[in-house]
Amino acid sequence: MKALTVIGARPQFIKAAPLSQALRRRHREVLVHTGQHYDHRMSRQFFREMRIPAPDYNLGVGSGSHGGQTGAMLVKLEAVMLRERPDVVVIFGDTNSTLAAALTAAKLGIPVAHIEAGMRSFNRAMPEEINRVVADHLAGGHFCSTPTAVRNLGREGVRSGVFLVGDIMVDALRLLLPDPGRTAAILRRHRVRPGQYVFATIHRAENTDRRENLCQIAAALSGCGRQVVFPVHPRTRGCLARFGLLERLSRTPSVRMVEPVGYAESLALQSRAAAVLTDSGGLQKEAYLLRTPCVTARTETEWVETVAAGWNTIAGPGADRILRALDAAQRPRAHPAFYGTGGTAPRIVRCLERWLGR
């Protein structure tokens, strides 16, 4: 089997690492990086850190509007797929790279395998929600992390080619979670103590591009009463500057604004935090797997299980609700294995073989 894997953003680099290892033991993989994340800290760092094979193609698309970025990807991906003629195109999650690869492959009649299929926020104002819904309805193979995802697909009439495989993030986390010694060194470098700080990431357009939301989140970061380690996404930094918040936050002694960190460093900082504050779907799940309470600065989540189990609080972007949720954050006794116990990558490969008859 010849699989063409398309990635372009941080969450996809992470998920591709264990799947590439499993695929290449039995089959040929062609790896395509769209260049959606092109900053060194957001791209090449992850390839190096996670030992992901060098991409066979780097399309260098870069940033732009949703339409412009997706359109550029369509043109370049079509040329690659026509040249390689893969048996299947593998896509992950909900980015513009996901959408572009699904559209291109479907137009060319190439089977599409969607990893992390069936996840829904039910918020069509989110570009990611549109991407994942369209990708699922173009895909023929749907590799679901949870029974909830399987049910979501069923309600939309997608019932064939659906595989409940567990979450590949469990595999990725085990691949690169630092040992206790290295974790302690990372905390010392950031000058924080275990259980006495908040790890924060904010990057979604609904928060960064709206002055009111970003002002409220900045107020929560400044007023939470704990040290805050805040790796700042490049687009978030630009929005903070545009709204006059960057200098104010940089003058707040308790808020440590740092450059984006690598995956292992992010895991280490999450694992010893008192709580995680984020609008990232991936970090909500990572926090759960690391048994760290999470406060989500959104009004909904795809990972509803984490909320039901009491590990994740949906606070929205309001400062008062975020601060109350951070004050109340605690570790529940129960920690169900909603996302499986590992071995997802080889399970996906076996299901791919069965689905494609390879």
VOKE-415052 format. One line per 8 residues: number of its first residue (from 0); their letters; for each residue y, z, x of C-alpha. Coordinates in nm, 2 decimals, always signed. Each point is the difference from the previous one (the first is absolute). Layout:
N
NUM	A	Y:Z:X | ...
END
This chain:
358
0	MKALTVIG	+0.00:+0.00:+0.00 | +0.35:-0.08:+0.12 | +0.26:+0.23:-0.14 | +0.37:-0.05:+0.04 | +0.18:+0.33:-0.02 | +0.37:+0.01:-0.08 | +0.22:+0.30:+0.09 | +0.37:+0.05:+0.04
8	ARPQFIKA	+0.11:+0.36:-0.05 | -0.09:+0.35:+0.13 | -0.25:+0.10:-0.28 | -0.19:-0.32:+0.06 | -0.02:+0.05:+0.37 | -0.16:+0.34:-0.06 | -0.25:-0.13:-0.26 | -0.09:-0.31:+0.21
16	APLSQALR	-0.11:+0.21:+0.30 | -0.33:+0.13:-0.13 | -0.07:-0.31:-0.21 | +0.05:-0.23:+0.30 | -0.25:+0.20:+0.20 | -0.26:-0.01:-0.28 | +0.06:-0.38:-0.07 | -0.03:-0.10:+0.37
24	RRHREVLV	-0.33:+0.17:+0.04 | -0.16:-0.26:-0.23 | +0.25:-0.28:-0.07 | +0.29:-0.19:+0.14 | +0.35:+0.12:-0.09 | +0.33:-0.19:+0.04 | +0.29:+0.24:+0.00 | +0.34:-0.12:-0.13
32	HTGQHYDH	+0.32:+0.21:+0.04 | +0.28:-0.12:-0.23 | +0.26:+0.18:+0.20 | +0.13:+0.18:-0.31 | +0.05:+0.31:+0.22 | +0.14:-0.14:+0.32 | +0.17:+0.30:+0.17 | -0.21:+0.12:+0.30
40	RMSRQFFR	-0.04:+0.35:-0.14 | -0.11:-0.13:-0.34 | -0.24:-0.27:+0.13 | -0.12:-0.04:+0.36 | -0.02:+0.38:+0.04 | -0.26:+0.02:-0.27 | -0.21:-0.29:+0.14 | -0.01:+0.17:+0.34
48	EMRIPAPD	-0.05:+0.35:-0.13 | -0.28:-0.09:-0.25 | -0.17:-0.25:+0.24 | +0.03:-0.27:-0.26 | -0.09:-0.34:+0.15 | +0.29:-0.22:+0.10 | +0.09:-0.22:-0.30 | -0.13:-0.36:+0.02
56	YNLGVGSG	+0.32:-0.10:-0.17 | +0.34:+0.17:-0.01 | +0.21:-0.18:-0.26 | +0.33:+0.18:+0.10 | +0.14:+0.00:-0.35 | +0.22:+0.31:+0.04 | +0.23:+0.14:-0.27 | +0.17:-0.16:-0.29
64	SHGGQTGA	+0.02:+0.00:-0.37 | -0.32:+0.03:-0.20 | +0.01:-0.37:-0.09 | +0.10:-0.12:+0.34 | -0.25:+0.21:+0.19 | -0.29:-0.08:-0.24 | +0.09:-0.37:+0.00 | +0.00:-0.02:+0.38
72	MLVKLEAV	-0.34:+0.17:+0.01 | -0.14:-0.25:-0.25 | +0.09:-0.29:+0.22 | -0.14:+0.15:+0.32 | -0.31:+0.15:-0.15 | -0.09:-0.33:-0.16 | +0.00:-0.17:+0.34 | -0.22:+0.27:+0.15
80	MLRERPDV	-0.25:+0.00:-0.29 | -0.03:-0.38:+0.00 | -0.07:+0.01:+0.37 | -0.25:+0.29:+0.00 | -0.18:-0.07:-0.34 | -0.12:+0.36:-0.04 | -0.28:+0.10:-0.24 | +0.22:+0.28:-0.13
88	VVIFGDTN	+0.36:+0.13:+0.04 | +0.02:+0.38:+0.02 | +0.32:+0.17:-0.11 | +0.11:+0.37:-0.03 | +0.22:+0.19:-0.23 | +0.33:-0.12:-0.16 | +0.24:-0.15:+0.25 | +0.17:-0.35:+0.00
96	STLAAALT	-0.27:-0.10:+0.26 | -0.26:+0.10:-0.26 | +0.15:-0.21:-0.27 | +0.07:-0.30:+0.23 | -0.36:-0.01:+0.13 | -0.15:+0.03:-0.35 | +0.21:-0.28:-0.13 | -0.07:-0.23:+0.29
104	AAKLGIPV	-0.37:+0.06:+0.00 | -0.03:-0.04:-0.37 | +0.18:-0.33:+0.01 | -0.23:-0.12:+0.27 | -0.31:+0.12:-0.19 | -0.10:+0.26:+0.26 | -0.15:+0.32:-0.13 | +0.23:+0.31:+0.02
112	AHIEAGMR	-0.12:+0.35:+0.08 | +0.25:+0.27:-0.09 | -0.04:+0.33:+0.17 | +0.15:+0.29:-0.20 | -0.02:-0.20:-0.32 | +0.08:+0.15:-0.34 | +0.27:+0.25:+0.11 | +0.28:+0.02:-0.26
120	SFNRAMPE	+0.33:+0.19:-0.02 | +0.08:-0.17:-0.34 | +0.35:-0.05:+0.12 | +0.08:-0.37:+0.00 | +0.34:+0.07:+0.16 | -0.18:+0.05:+0.32 | -0.06:-0.32:+0.20 | -0.33:+0.15:+0.12
128	EINRVVAD	-0.13:+0.04:-0.35 | +0.06:-0.37:-0.07 | -0.17:-0.09:+0.33 | -0.31:+0.20:-0.06 | -0.04:-0.12:-0.36 | +0.03:-0.36:+0.09 | -0.23:+0.04:+0.30 | -0.27:+0.16:-0.22
136	HLAGGHFC	+0.01:-0.28:-0.25 | -0.02:-0.27:+0.27 | -0.28:+0.18:+0.19 | -0.37:-0.05:-0.06 | -0.11:+0.31:+0.19 | +0.15:+0.34:-0.09 | -0.07:+0.29:+0.23 | +0.11:+0.32:-0.17
144	STPTAVRN	+0.07:+0.34:+0.15 | -0.05:+0.20:-0.31 | -0.16:-0.01:-0.35 | +0.36:+0.00:-0.14 | +0.06:-0.33:+0.18 | -0.32:-0.15:-0.16 | +0.12:+0.11:-0.34 | +0.35:-0.15:+0.05
152	LGREGVRS	-0.16:-0.33:+0.08 | -0.23:+0.02:-0.30 | +0.30:+0.06:-0.23 | +0.15:-0.32:+0.13 | -0.32:-0.20:-0.06 | -0.12:+0.00:+0.36 | -0.36:+0.10:+0.00 | -0.19:-0.24:+0.24
160	GVFLVGDI	+0.00:+0.03:+0.37 | +0.11:+0.37:-0.02 | -0.14:+0.23:+0.26 | +0.06:+0.38:+0.02 | +0.00:+0.05:+0.38 | +0.21:+0.31:+0.07 | +0.32:+0.00:+0.19 | +0.03:-0.17:+0.34
168	MVDALRLL	+0.28:+0.25:+0.09 | -0.27:+0.26:+0.05 | -0.16:-0.21:+0.27 | +0.34:-0.07:+0.16 | +0.10:+0.37:+0.00 | -0.33:+0.09:+0.17 | +0.05:-0.27:+0.26 | +0.33:+0.13:+0.13
176	LPDPGRTA	+0.06:+0.35:-0.11 | +0.11:+0.18:+0.32 | -0.20:+0.30:+0.13 | +0.16:+0.35:-0.03 | +0.13:-0.01:+0.36 | +0.18:-0.33:-0.04 | +0.13:+0.11:-0.34 | +0.15:+0.32:+0.15
184	AILRRHRV	+0.17:-0.21:+0.27 | +0.15:-0.23:-0.27 | +0.14:+0.31:-0.18 | +0.15:+0.14:+0.32 | +0.17:-0.33:+0.07 | +0.16:+0.01:-0.34 | +0.09:+0.37:+0.04 | -0.18:+0.11:-0.32
192	RPGQYVFA	-0.26:+0.26:-0.07 | -0.31:-0.04:-0.23 | +0.07:+0.07:-0.36 | +0.38:+0.04:+0.05 | +0.13:-0.35:-0.05 | +0.01:-0.29:-0.24 | -0.11:-0.35:+0.10 | +0.21:-0.26:-0.19
200	TIHRAENT	+0.00:-0.38:-0.04 | +0.22:-0.20:-0.23 | -0.01:-0.38:-0.02 | -0.04:-0.14:-0.35 | +0.28:-0.22:-0.13 | +0.03:+0.20:-0.32 | +0.12:+0.29:+0.22 | +0.16:-0.16:+0.31
208	DRRENLCQ	+0.21:-0.26:-0.19 | +0.14:+0.23:-0.26 | +0.28:+0.22:+0.12 | -0.06:+0.28:-0.26 | -0.37:+0.03:+0.09 | +0.05:-0.01:+0.37 | +0.28:+0.26:-0.02 | -0.23:+0.23:-0.21
216	IAAALSGC	-0.28:-0.04:+0.25 | +0.23:+0.07:+0.30 | +0.12:+0.31:-0.18 | -0.36:+0.12:-0.04 | -0.07:-0.07:+0.37 | +0.30:+0.20:+0.10 | -0.05:+0.29:-0.24 | -0.38:+0.07:+0.01
224	GRQVVFPV	+0.04:+0.30:+0.23 | -0.26:-0.13:+0.25 | +0.00:-0.22:+0.30 | -0.05:-0.36:-0.10 | -0.16:-0.27:+0.22 | +0.14:-0.33:-0.15 | -0.12:-0.33:+0.16 | +0.26:-0.24:-0.12
232	HPRTRGCL	-0.12:-0.35:-0.11 | +0.24:-0.27:+0.13 | +0.11:-0.10:-0.35 | +0.05:+0.36:-0.10 | +0.22:+0.06:+0.30 | +0.22:-0.29:-0.10 | +0.03:+0.12:-0.35 | +0.09:+0.35:+0.12
240	ARFGLLER	+0.27:-0.14:+0.21 | +0.13:-0.22:-0.28 | +0.03:+0.29:-0.24 | +0.16:+0.23:+0.26 | -0.30:+0.23:+0.02 | -0.13:-0.07:+0.35 | +0.26:+0.20:+0.19 | -0.02:+0.29:-0.25
248	LSRTPSVR	-0.38:+0.03:+0.04 | +0.02:-0.04:+0.38 | +0.24:+0.30:+0.01 | -0.25:+0.22:-0.20 | -0.18:+0.21:+0.25 | -0.31:+0.05:-0.21 | -0.05:-0.38:-0.04 | -0.16:-0.18:+0.29
256	MVEPVGYA	+0.06:-0.37:-0.05 | -0.24:-0.18:+0.23 | -0.11:-0.36:+0.06 | -0.31:-0.12:-0.19 | -0.31:+0.16:+0.13 | -0.35:-0.14:+0.07 | -0.29:+0.06:-0.24 | -0.17:+0.27:+0.20
264	ESLALQSR	+0.33:+0.19:+0.05 | +0.07:-0.03:-0.37 | -0.34:+0.14:-0.08 | +0.05:+0.29:+0.24 | +0.34:+0.09:-0.15 | -0.13:-0.03:-0.36 | -0.31:+0.21:+0.08 | +0.21:+0.31:+0.12
272	AAAVLTDS	+0.29:-0.03:-0.24 | +0.08:+0.25:-0.28 | +0.04:-0.31:-0.22 | +0.06:-0.37:+0.01 | +0.30:-0.16:-0.19 | -0.04:-0.37:-0.04 | +0.03:-0.30:-0.23 | -0.29:-0.18:+0.18
280	GGLQKEAY	-0.33:-0.05:-0.18 | -0.19:+0.00:+0.33 | +0.15:+0.34:+0.11 | -0.08:+0.16:-0.34 | -0.36:-0.09:+0.06 | +0.00:+0.10:+0.37 | +0.15:+0.34:-0.09 | -0.27:+0.05:-0.25
288	LLRTPCVT	-0.27:-0.09:+0.25 | +0.16:+0.23:+0.26 | +0.02:+0.28:-0.26 | +0.38:+0.03:+0.02 | +0.20:+0.04:-0.32 | +0.22:-0.30:-0.09 | +0.32:-0.04:-0.19 | +0.06:-0.36:-0.12
296	ARTETEWV	+0.36:-0.12:-0.04 | -0.10:-0.25:-0.27 | -0.05:+0.02:-0.37 | -0.36:-0.12:+0.01 | -0.29:-0.04:+0.23 | -0.30:-0.23:+0.05 | -0.20:+0.30:+0.13 | -0.02:+0.19:-0.33
304	ETVAAGWN	-0.31:+0.20:+0.12 | +0.22:+0.18:+0.26 | +0.23:+0.12:-0.27 | -0.28:+0.11:-0.24 | -0.15:+0.21:+0.29 | +0.33:+0.18:+0.06 | +0.06:-0.14:+0.35 | +0.28:-0.24:-0.09
312	TIAGPGAD	+0.31:+0.06:-0.20 | +0.20:-0.29:-0.15 | +0.35:+0.12:+0.04 | +0.20:-0.32:-0.02 | +0.31:-0.05:+0.21 | +0.20:+0.30:-0.14 | +0.10:+0.26:+0.26 | -0.07:+0.30:-0.23
320	RILRALDA	-0.35:-0.11:-0.10 | -0.09:-0.09:+0.36 | +0.12:+0.35:+0.12 | -0.19:+0.18:-0.27 | -0.31:-0.20:+0.07 | +0.02:+0.07:+0.38 | +0.05:+0.37:-0.07 | -0.30:+0.01:-0.22
328	AQRPRAHP	-0.23:-0.22:+0.22 | -0.33:+0.16:+0.07 | -0.36:-0.09:+0.09 | -0.23:+0.02:-0.30 | -0.35:+0.13:+0.06 | -0.18:-0.30:-0.14 | +0.02:-0.33:+0.19 | -0.22:-0.26:-0.17
336	AFYGTGGT	-0.12:-0.30:+0.21 | +0.18:-0.25:-0.23 | +0.02:-0.27:+0.27 | -0.36:+0.03:+0.14 | -0.13:+0.15:+0.32 | +0.03:-0.29:+0.23 | -0.21:-0.31:+0.08 | +0.22:-0.21:-0.22
344	APRIVRCL	+0.05:-0.29:+0.26 | -0.37:-0.08:+0.04 | -0.05:+0.04:-0.38 | +0.27:-0.26:-0.05 | -0.17:-0.24:+0.24 | -0.33:+0.04:-0.18 | +0.17:-0.06:-0.34 | +0.17:-0.31:+0.14
352	ERWLGR	-0.33:-0.14:+0.12 | -0.16:+0.06:-0.34 | +0.30:-0.14:-0.19 | +0.02:-0.32:+0.21 | -0.37:-0.03:+0.04 | +0.02:+0.02:+0.38
END
